[in-house]
Amino acid sequence: MKSNVSKLYHSTIVAALGGLLFGFDTAVISGTTGDLQNYFKLTEAMLGFTVATALLGTMAGSLAVGRPTDLWGRKRVLLMLAVFYLVSAIGSGLAWDLYSFWFFRFLGGIAVGGASVVSPMYIAEIAPAEMRGRLVGWQQFNVCFGICLAYISNYVVALCPLIADDPASPMAQWRWMLLMMAVPALAFLVLLFRIPESPRWLVERKRFDEARRTLDSLGCAQTDETLAEIVDSMHGDFDAAHAHLWRRSMAIPIITALMLAVFNQFSGINALLYYAPKVFTMGGSDTKTALLQSVPIGIMLVIGTMIGLVLIDRLGRRKLLMAGSVGMAAALGGVGYVFSRMQPGESVSGSIMWLFIAYLLFFGPSTGAVIWVYISEIFPNRVRAKGQALGSFAVWVSCALVSQAFPPAAAHPSVGPARCFYFFAICMLVQAVFVWKVMPETRGVSLEALQKKLGID
C-alpha cells in the first residue's frame, strides 16, 4: 500500500454509515413497541407484523438492489438509499395512521436491505486483501454503533420533560424516537458525494482509465497489476448485469452465504435487539428500567464488534465463527435456564442482562463481524452484486421470521421465552459444525485470487 490511504479510510467510513443507519433503524423500534401497541391497539401478533413491516422492505430492497447496482454503480445506489432513509425517518415520526406508519417503515426497510448489500460490497471492492476483513468489518461496527446510538437516543428521549408520555400526543415519545434517525440520514446523504465509484464496477463498465485513477487515489501499491487482475477475473465478459449466479461452480459460495445468513438470525440477535425492553420486562423490569438495561446491550455489541475488527484478519473467519458459536450457545442456554426457573413475581432481568452481555461478547467478534465480510468476498466480481443480494435477502427473510414469531411464541404458555432461547442455543451449535465441516477460509486472499482458489469460472 502507498502511504497516502486517507481516501481509502474516508470512503470506507462514509460507506459504512449505511450500516449505522441500518443499526439505528433496527434498534430504534425497540423503544417504541409499547407505545405503538397502545396507540394503534395492536395484538402481540399485530405488533410482530408492525415490526416486521420494515423487514418486508429489507427483503424487497436486498433483492431489488442487485441489478441497479450493476447498471448504475455502487455510489449512485447508495445516494438513492440515503434519500429513502431520510424520508422514512421523517415519515415514520409524523405517521398519521397505522397504514402510513407501515408504508414509511417499509420504505426504511428498503434502504436497510439495499445498504446491507451495497455498503459492504463497495468497501470490499475498494479494500486491499490484507485489510479487507477489518475494513468491511466497519460496516458491522457501524451497525452495532447505530444500535447503541438508538438505545441511548431512546433513553434520552424518554427522559426529556418536553416530550409527552401519552402515545396519542403529537409530541409523543415514539414519534421523536423515530424522527431522531433523520440526523444521521442527512449526514450520510451529504458525505456520499465525496467518495469515488468502485474501481471494480468501473472495470465492468470498461472505464479503465477511471478505474486506474481511483485505485491510485485509494493508495493501491500496484495499480497496473491490480487492474490487470480485475480485468482477467472478468474472463472477457463485462456484462455483469446479465451474468448468471446459479451454476454448478457457484455451489460453495451460494451454500455458505445462505447458511451463514440464516444462522446469523437464528442466533436470536434480532429477537434481542428488536425486543430488548420487552424481554427485560418479561424478566420483571418496569418500562424505564428495561429501556436503561438496553443501553449496556448496545455498548457491549459495539465492544464485541471492535474485538472482531482486531481479530478477523489475524485469526480468520472460521476460527472466530467456531469459537463464537460455542460461546453464544452457552450464554443463550443460560438465558433459557434463568427464564425456566423464574417464579411468579420474581425479577431475573439483572441475571438475563449479564448473560446477554456475555452472549454479545461472543456474537460481536464472530457472527456479527464475519457475516457481511464473508458474503461480500465469497462471490466473484461478475456476480458479486447478485450474490450479495442473495445473502442479504436470506438474512432478512430469516430476520422477518424471527421478529414475527418471537413475540407470540415468547408470550405463549406452552413455549415461553425459555424455549425460544434454548432453540437459538441449539442453532448456534449447528452453526459451529457447519463452519467446521463446510466453510472455506477467505482471510488474506484477493477477491480475484479467491475466485481461482474456489474454482469458479
N, C-alpha and C positions, 0 to 999 in steps of 0.2 A: 504493500500500500504506500502511496505517496503521503508525505507528512501532512498535507492540507486535506483533511477529510471533514472539515466543519460542515460542508454542504450535505455530506452523507448523513451525519448525525441530525442536522436540522431537518432534512427531508424525512428521515425515519420518525423523528418525534412528531412532526406535523401529521404525517400519515397515520401514526398511531393514535392521534386524537380521535380518529374514528372509533378506536377501541374504548377511549374514555367515555365517549357518548353512548356507546354500546353498553358499557358497565353502568353508567348513570341511569340510562333508560331501564335497564334490567332491574336495578335495586330500588329506584325511587318509588315504584309501585307498592313496595312492601309497607311503606309508611301510610299509604292511603287506603288500604284494603278495608279497614274497619269503617272509615267514613263513607267509602263507596258503597259498602254493603248497607249501611243505614240510609244513605241519601237515595240510592236507587232501589232500595228494598229487595236486595239480592239474596237468594238462597245460597248455600255452600256451592252447589253445582254451578249456579249462575255467576258466582264470584270467580270460580275457576275459569269459566268461559271468558269473563271480562278481562282477567289477567292474560288469558291465552289469546285474546284478540291481537295483541302485539305480536304474539308468536306466530299466528297465522300470517301476519305481514312478513315476519322474518323468513318464513318458508317461501313465500312469493318472491321476496327480494333476493334471497340467495339463489333461487332458480333463474329468475329473470335477468340477473345482472351479468351472467357469463358472456352472452353474445354481444351486448353493448360494450362491455369491457374490451373485447377483441376488436370491435369495429371502431369505437370512438376513443379508446385509450383509457388507461387507469386514472389519470388525473381528471379528465372531464367527468367521468362517472363519480369520482369522489366529490367533486363540486356539486353535482346533482344531488347526491345523498346528503350533503351538508344542508342544502336547502330543505330537503324533506325533514331532517332533524329539527330545524328551526321552526318550520310550520307546525310540526307535530307537537312540539313543546308548548307553543302559544295556543294552538287549538285545543289540546287536551286540558290545559288550565282554564280555558274560557268555555269549555263544552256546555251547551245549553240543555242537552238531554242525553240519555244513555246511548242513543244511536250515533250522535255526533261524537261522543266520547270514544265509542268503538272505532269510528272512522279515523279519528286523529291518532289513536293508539295503533291502529293498523298501518297508517302511513309511517309512523315512527318505527314500527316493526320492519317495514320495507327498508328503511335506512339502516337499521341494525343488521338485517340479513345481508344487505348489499355490502356494508362495511366489513362484515365478517369474512367476506370473500375478497374484496379488493384491497383493503388495508394490508393484511399480511402478505398477500401476493405481491403487491407493489414493493414492500420492504424486502421480501426475498429476492426480488428481481434487481434491486439496486445494491444488495449486500454482497461483499466478498465471502467465499466459502467459510473461511476461518472465523468470521464474525456473524454468520447468518443466524445461528441459534439465538444469541443474545440480542441481536438487532430485531429479528422478528418477534422475539420474546417481549419487546417493548409494547407490542400490541396487547399481549395478555396483561403486562404490568399496568397499562393504561385502562384496560377493562377493570382490573381489580381496584385501581386508584379511583376510577369513576364510581364503582360500587361503594367504596369507602366515603367518597365525597357525597354521594346520595344519602347514605346513612347519617352523616354529620349534618348535611343540609336539612334532612327531615327532622332531626332532633332540634336544630336551631329554630326552624320554622315553628315547631310545636311549642317551644318556649316563648316565642315572640308575643308580647302582650297586645300588639296591634292586630294580630291575626286571630280570627274567630275560631272558637272550638266547634261551633254549630256547623255541621256539614252543609246545611242549606243556605248559609250566608254567602253573599258574593265575595267575601274576604275569607272564605273557608280555608283551613289548613291544607286540605288535599289539593286545592287549586294552586296555592303558592308552591307546594312541593313540586308539582309538575311544571309550573312556569319557570322554576329555577334552572331547568335544563337549557333554556334559551340562551343563557350567558355563554357556556362553553360551545354551544352550537354555532353562535355567531362568530366566536373566535376561530373555530375550525374553518368556517367558510372563508374568512378573510385571509388566514395564513396559507390556505391551499394554493393561492395564486402565486406563491413564491417558491414552489417546488417544481423540479423538472419532470418530464414524462419518463416512464420506464424505458431504459435502453433496449430491453428485450422486446418490448412492444414496438419500438421504433424500427428494430430489425425486421420484425414481422411485416411492417409496412414498407420495407425496403428503403427506409430513410437512414442509410448507413452513416452518412456524414454527421447527422444529428445524434445518432447513437454514439459515435466516436466522441463527439464533443461532450455528451452527457457523461460517458464513462470517465473522461478526463476530469470533468468538474466534480465528480464524486470521489476522486482520489484513486482511481484504478491504477495499479502499478504497471500492468502490462496490457495497455489498451488494445493494441493490434491483435495480440494473441487471444485476449478475451473475446473481442469482436468476432474473430475467425471461428472460435469455438462455438459461439452462439449461432452463427450462420450455419456451421456444419451440423449442429443439432437439429436444424430445420429440415435436413435431407432434401433441400431444394424445393420444399413445399412451404410457401409463405402465407398460405391462405388459412390462418389459424381459425377463422370464424367457421370454416367448413370441415375442419379436421375431426376425425372420428375418435371418440373416447372409448367406446365399447368394442374392444378387440382383445384377443387372447393374451397378447403381450402385456396388457394393462391389468391383468388379474391381481397381481400383488398390490400395486398402488390402490386399486379400487377397493379390494377387500380390507386392507389395513386402514384406509381413510374412513370407510363406513363403520368398521368395528370400533375404532378409536372414538369416532363421533358419538356412537350410541353409548359406549362406556362412559364418555365424558358426562353425559346427562344422567345415566343410571348410577353415577356416583352419589346422586342426591344433591348436587351442588345447588341447583336452582330451586329445589324444594326448600332448601335453607335460605337462599338469597331472596327469593320472591316472598317467602312467608316467615322470615326470621322473627318479627314481632309476634306473629300468630303462634309460632312454635313455642316461644318463651311464655306466651300466655297460657298455652296448653300445660306448660310446666309449672304454672302457679304464679306468674308475674302479673302485676297490673299493667295497664296500657303504656304509661310513660316509662316505667322501669323496663318494659320489653323493648321500647324504642332505644333506650340508653344501652341495653345489653347488645343491641345490634351493632353499635359503633365498634367495640373491640373485634367483632367478627370481620368487619370491613378492614380494620387495621391489620389483623392477622393475615388476611388474604393478600394484602399488599406486601407484607413482610415475607410470606411464603413464596410469592412470585419473585421477589427480589433475590431470594436464595436460589430459585430456579434459574434466573438470568446469569448468576455467577457460575452455576454448575453445568448448565446444559451443553456448553461447548467443551467442557473438561471431561465430564463423565459420559456424555452421550445420552441419547433419548431412551434407549432400552433400560439402562440401569436405573434411571430416575423413575421410569414408569413402574418397574417391578417393585422397587423399594416403596414407592409411594402407595401403590395398590394395597400392599400388605398393611402399611400403617393406617390407611384410610379405613380398611376393613375392620381393624381393631377398634378404632375410635367410633365408627358407626355402630358396631356391635355393642359398644359401651353405652351409647345413647339409647339404643333399643332396650338394653337391660335396665337402665335407670327408669325409663318410662314404664317398663313392665312391672317394676317393683313399687311404683308410685301409689300412695294411698290417697283416698278422697280427702280434699282439703290440704294436702301436703304440697309444699313448694320445692321442686327439684331443679328449678331453672338455673340456679348457680352451678350445679354439677353439670348440667347439659351445656351451659356456655363454655366451661373449661374443656369438655370433650369436643365441642365444635372447634375450639381454638386448636386443639391437638389435631383434629381432622384437617383443618386448613393448613397446618404446618406441613402436612404430607401432600395435600392437594395442590398447593401453590407451586412447589418445585416439580411436580410430576405431571398429572393430567392437566393441571392449569397451564403450566408453562409449555408443555410439549404439543398440545393438540393443534394449535394454529401454526406453529412452526412446521410440524411434520406434514400437515396437509398441504402447506404452501410449497414444500420442497419435493414431495414424493412424485409429483406428476411432471412429465416433460414439457418443454416450452410450448409446443404446438397446442397442447390441450390443458395447459395449467389453469386457465380461467374456468373451463368446463369441470375439471377435476376438483378445483377449489369450490366451485358452486355445488357440486355433488356432495362433498364432505360437509359443507356448511348447511346444506339442506337437511342432511341426516342429523346434524346437531340439533337443528330447530324442530324437526319432526319429533325427535326424542324429547326435547325440552317441552314442547307443547303437550305431549302425552303425560309427562311427569307433572307439569304445573296444573293441568286439568284434573288429573286423577288424585293428586296428593290431598287437597282439602277434604273432599268427601271420604276418601279412604282413611285419613287420619281421624276424622270425626265419627266413622262407622264403628259401632261397638264390637263387631267381630273382627275388625282389622286393627284400627288404632295406630298411633304414632310408633309404638314399639315394633310392630311387624313391618311397617314401612321402612324403618331404618335398618332392621335385620335384612330386608330384601336388598337394600343398597349395599350393605356389607358383603353379601354373597356375590353381587355383581362385581365388586372390586377384586375378589379372589379369582373370579373367572377371568377378569382382565389380566391379572398377573400371569396366568397360564397362557393366555393368548399372546401376550408380548414375548414371553419366553420361547414359545414354540414357532411363532409365525412372523413376527415383525422384524424387518431388516433395519440395521443401523444406518443412519444418514449423516452422522457427525463428520465435519471437516471435508466433505466431498462437494465439488462444484455441482451446480444443477445439471450441467451438461454431462459431467463425468458420472453422476448418479444415474442418469438416463442409460448410459452404456453399461454400468455395473448391473442394472436390473434387466438388461437385455431387451430394452424397449426400442422398437424400430420407429 
